[in-house]
């Protein structure tokens, strides 16, 4: 398959990226296409859709071999499930699928057509294979069941950020960052209150600790 585009997000590493698309709708990103696909006609009519599907590559999780079972982090990293019953990046083919809100389509830029989206769960620079419109009449299933995820209802963390550190975060990035932290970016099998975690976001290095249900930001560089 050909890579048609790459996405530009605020996550420069995998750590902190939301576990599913739409979890943090405050996150914004833009999709920049490869020169071959910078053709305005290819996007005709796309602006009339509110959401799109993104078919992309788990570029940081490519392996030569695959395993029929994986350990979902949401189950603590100990219980195994079939790879096809999860959204693990470690698959026979490292393909991801995300639904995101399409904020706008800008056809006239120095980089060709650009799609602005929100709620993406992708790392900066992730290769994209395809874009498809989201169709509410067929893609939405209110009656659907979610397997083992139906029993998971993690509460959001409380967030404490000292005022002097909050000032170091650009105002237009604060709300998104706070929601990313509230969703608890740690691996679910880690619960050490003395451990210091570091997360790259919007060109900043955010360091924090978590005790019980309180996440405290201790450094913004």
C-alpha positions as CSV (number, residue, x, y, z in Angstrom):
1,X,0.0,0.0,0.0
2,X,1.1,3.6,-0.6
3,X,1.4,6.2,2.1
4,X,-0.8,9.1,1.0
5,X,-0.3,11.4,3.9
6,X,1.2,12.0,7.4
7,X,-0.5,13.5,10.4
8,X,0.8,16.3,12.5
9,X,-0.1,16.1,16.2
10,X,1.3,17.3,19.5
11,X,2.6,13.8,20.5
12,X,6.2,13.3,19.5
13,X,6.3,9.8,21.3
14,X,3.8,7.1,21.8
15,X,3.5,7.8,25.6
16,X,0.4,9.9,26.3
17,X,-1.4,9.3,23.0
18,X,-5.1,8.6,23.8
19,X,-5.9,4.9,23.7
20,X,-8.8,5.4,21.3
21,X,-9.9,8.1,18.9
22,X,-12.4,10.6,20.3
23,X,-11.4,10.1,23.9
24,X,-9.9,13.6,24.0
25,X,-11.9,15.7,21.4
26,X,-10.0,18.8,22.4
27,X,-6.9,17.5,20.6
28,X,-6.5,19.0,17.1
29,X,-4.3,17.8,14.3
30,X,-3.8,18.3,10.6
31,X,-3.3,15.8,7.8
32,X,-0.7,16.8,5.2
33,X,-0.7,14.8,1.9
34,X,2.2,13.5,-0.2
35,X,2.9,15.5,-3.4
36,X,1.2,12.9,-5.6
37,X,-2.1,13.3,-3.8
38,X,-2.2,17.1,-3.5
39,X,-5.0,17.2,-6.0
40,X,-8.0,19.4,-5.1
41,X,-10.4,17.2,-7.1
42,X,-9.7,14.3,-4.8
43,X,-11.3,16.1,-1.9
44,X,-14.4,17.3,-3.7
45,X,-17.5,16.9,-1.4
46,X,-15.5,15.9,1.7
47,X,-16.3,19.2,3.4
48,X,-19.9,18.1,3.7
49,X,-19.0,15.3,6.1
50,X,-18.6,15.9,9.9
51,X,-16.4,12.9,10.5
52,X,-13.9,10.7,8.6
53,X,-12.2,7.4,9.0
54,X,-8.4,7.3,9.0
55,X,-6.6,4.1,7.9
56,X,-3.0,4.4,9.1
57,X,0.2,2.5,10.0
58,X,1.4,1.5,13.4
59,X,4.8,2.7,12.3
60,X,6.4,2.4,15.7
61,X,5.1,-1.2,16.3
62,X,6.2,-3.1,13.2
63,X,7.5,-6.6,13.9
64,X,8.6,-9.5,11.8
65,X,6.5,-12.0,13.6
66,X,3.0,-11.8,15.2
67,X,1.4,-13.4,18.2
68,X,-2.1,-14.8,18.3
69,X,-2.7,-13.4,21.8
70,X,-1.8,-10.0,23.3
71,X,-2.0,-8.4,26.7
72,X,-4.4,-5.4,26.6
73,X,-3.1,-2.6,28.9
74,X,-6.7,-1.9,30.0
75,X,-6.8,-5.4,31.6
76,X,-3.7,-4.7,33.6
77,X,-1.2,-6.2,31.2
78,X,-1.6,-9.7,32.6
79,X,-4.7,-11.2,30.9
80,X,-4.3,-12.4,27.4
81,X,-6.9,-11.9,24.7
82,X,-6.9,-12.9,21.0
83,X,-5.2,-10.3,18.9
84,X,-8.3,-10.0,16.7
85,X,-10.4,-9.3,19.8
86,X,-8.3,-6.2,20.6
87,X,-7.0,-3.0,19.0
88,X,-3.4,-3.9,19.9
89,X,-0.8,-2.4,17.5
90,X,1.0,-5.7,17.4
91,X,-0.9,-7.3,14.6
92,X,-0.2,-9.4,11.5
93,X,-0.5,-6.2,9.5
94,X,0.3,-3.0,11.5
95,X,-2.9,-1.1,10.5
96,X,-4.9,1.2,12.7
97,X,-8.3,2.6,12.2
98,X,-9.6,5.9,13.8
99,X,-12.7,8.0,13.4
100,X,-12.2,11.7,13.9
101,X,-14.1,14.9,13.5
102,X,-13.4,16.8,10.4
103,X,-13.0,20.5,11.4
104,X,-12.3,21.9,8.0
105,X,-10.8,21.3,4.6
106,X,-8.2,23.8,3.4
107,X,-7.5,23.2,-0.3
108,X,-5.3,26.2,-0.9
109,X,-2.0,26.0,1.1
110,X,1.7,25.9,0.2
111,X,1.5,22.2,1.2
112,X,-1.5,21.4,-0.9
113,X,-4.9,20.4,0.6
114,X,-4.8,20.0,4.4
115,X,-7.5,18.3,6.6
116,X,-7.9,19.7,10.1
117,X,-9.3,17.1,12.5
118,X,-10.0,16.7,16.2
119,X,-9.9,13.7,18.5
120,X,-7.1,11.8,16.8
121,X,-5.2,9.1,18.7
122,X,-2.1,9.2,16.5
123,X,1.6,10.1,17.1
124,X,3.1,13.0,15.2
125,X,4.3,11.8,11.7
126,X,2.1,8.7,11.6
127,X,1.8,7.5,8.0
128,X,-1.7,7.4,6.6
129,X,-2.9,4.9,4.0
130,X,-6.5,6.2,3.3
131,X,-9.2,8.6,4.2
132,X,-12.9,7.6,4.0
133,X,-16.0,9.6,5.0
134,X,-17.9,8.4,8.1
135,X,-21.5,7.5,7.3
136,X,-23.8,7.8,10.2
137,X,-26.6,5.7,8.7
138,X,-24.3,2.6,8.5
139,X,-21.3,3.3,10.7
140,X,-23.1,4.1,13.9
141,X,-24.4,1.2,15.9
142,X,-26.0,2.3,19.3
143,X,-27.0,-1.2,20.1
144,X,-23.4,-2.5,19.8
145,X,-21.7,-4.4,22.6
146,X,-18.0,-3.9,23.5
147,X,-16.8,-7.2,24.7
148,X,-14.4,-7.1,27.6
149,X,-14.3,-3.3,27.4
150,X,-17.9,-3.0,28.6
151,X,-16.8,-3.8,32.1
152,X,-14.1,-1.1,32.0
153,X,-15.2,2.3,33.2
154,X,-12.1,4.1,34.5
155,X,-12.7,7.3,36.3
156,X,-10.8,10.4,35.2
157,X,-7.9,11.5,37.4
158,X,-8.0,14.8,39.2
159,X,-5.3,17.1,38.0
160,X,-3.2,19.5,40.0
161,X,-1.0,22.0,38.1
162,X,0.8,24.7,40.1
163,X,0.0,28.2,38.6
164,X,3.6,28.9,37.7
165,X,3.8,25.7,35.6
166,X,0.4,26.2,34.0
167,X,1.7,29.5,32.7
168,X,4.4,27.7,30.8
169,X,1.8,25.8,28.7
170,X,0.5,27.8,25.7
171,X,-3.1,28.8,26.4
172,X,-4.4,27.2,23.3
173,X,-2.9,23.8,24.4
174,X,-3.9,23.8,28.0
175,X,-7.4,22.3,27.8
176,X,-6.3,19.4,25.5
177,X,-3.3,18.6,27.7
178,X,-5.4,18.6,30.9
179,X,-7.8,16.2,29.3
180,X,-5.0,13.9,28.1
181,X,-3.6,13.8,31.7
182,X,-7.0,13.2,33.2
183,X,-7.4,10.1,30.9
184,X,-4.4,8.7,32.7
185,X,-1.6,8.1,30.2
186,X,0.2,5.6,32.4
187,X,0.3,1.9,31.6
188,X,-2.5,0.4,33.7
189,X,-0.2,-2.1,35.3
190,X,1.9,0.7,36.9
191,X,0.7,2.3,40.1
192,X,3.8,3.6,41.9
193,X,3.1,6.9,43.6
194,X,6.8,7.7,43.7
195,X,7.4,7.2,40.0
196,X,8.0,10.3,37.9
197,X,6.5,10.1,34.4
198,X,7.6,12.2,31.4
199,X,5.4,13.0,28.5
200,X,6.2,15.0,25.4
201,X,3.3,17.3,24.3
202,X,3.3,20.3,21.9
203,X,7.1,20.7,22.1
204,X,7.1,20.6,26.0
205,X,8.2,17.9,28.4
206,X,5.6,17.4,31.0
207,X,6.6,15.5,34.2
208,X,4.1,14.2,36.7
209,X,3.3,11.8,39.5
210,X,0.1,10.0,40.4
211,X,-1.1,9.1,43.9
212,X,-4.4,7.5,44.3
213,X,-6.6,9.5,41.8
214,X,-4.6,12.7,41.9
215,X,-2.1,13.5,39.1
216,X,0.3,16.3,40.0
217,X,2.4,18.1,37.4
218,X,5.8,18.7,38.8
219,X,7.7,20.1,35.8
220,X,7.1,21.7,32.4
221,X,10.1,22.3,30.3
